[in-house]
């Protein structure tokens, strides 16, 4: 066989030939005799001359260990490089026992810290709530309640929630607008169902006495003269209706005549007869009106009065007394039942206005006094609507006029 000379360097691989085969070719010039018995490869031992690292040392992926085989070692001592039999990428990625123990200890410490923080927050929250529960029912009177608990009330207490759920006060425009509409309704009723012709006889004084209750600004005899005179009759009839209905929705009216709910009218009459304390009573009355009207809203807050409404009794009595005064001047060409129905509707609308005014946290009143600038011969047909206190029950320095009074002038020769 022809000897093949190696390329430029001993042990250099031939292109396209396996490096181990190339090393074997370049190892000798004569072919070794073949044995009939197959040779058993010897166990590969690490080459200590090359100072290989210990088996447990970490090496980057893809590293190899230099090994020497008796079959592959040539006469010149040239060795080939092969991968180590026991090397693997798993050894480089495994966690050592010391690192695993450190991670476990760190997790345990972190968990203990989290539990301690949660326990501290719960304990602090319980301590904050303890004073609020301890002073709900003071055992030794109000003096035993600490200032801190009074100065910072619990916003979630039932009392605060109740106050926040109370109906909002009505707008001034709504209250004044309703009174203005009622004035127009009275005026239209008088002009539509009554005449200005002369009548025989005089006005029934007994009937006048039934509506001339309280502090009526006109005496009964003067009112009778105005009704008998065709010139002043319309003005006098408007005054009669206005006085009858408005005097019965004022909060100082007697319960037997009031258009307010009977339970409210009776309580107001009892309260008004007590000693007036300007420092605290208006504030108490403000809260009492708000809470009472809220509790009775479902029964008396409807726009229509039901047949079972207890206010119907006083409404019917006022209607009979007022009709006894107005009937002698009713227009016979108009339906009398329709006249009474319209008059009854005016009374019911005033009853609803009275409950609405009572429901306000501020105190409203009617002023029947004639303004000083009105001059002689002037009477008040419909009173002024004034505000006496604010929404917190504090009395105003001067009453605020929401609706000016309705006046009739030029009556000096008839009064």
Secondary structure, DSSP 4 states (H G I P E B T S, - for coil): -PPPPP-SSTTPPPTTS-HHHHHHHHT-SSPPPPPSSPPPPPPPEE-GGGTPPPTTS---TT--EEEE-TTT--TT----EE--TT--HHHHHPPPHHHHHHHHHHHHHHHHHHHHHHHHHHHHHHHHHHHHHHTSS-TT-GGGS-HHHHHS--TTSHHHHHHHTSPPPPPHHHHHHHHHHHHHHHHHHHHHHB--S--SS---HHHHHHH--SS-SS-HHHHHHHHHSTTTHHHHHHHHHHHHHHTTTSTTS-TTT-SS-HHHHHHHHHHHTS---TTTHHHHHHHHHHHHHHHTHHHH-SSS--TT-TTHHHHHHHHHHHHHHHGGGB-TTS-HHHHHHHHHHHHHHHHHHHHHHHTSSS-EEEE-PPPGGG-TT-EEEEPEEEEEE-TTSPEEEEEEEEEPPEEE---TTT-
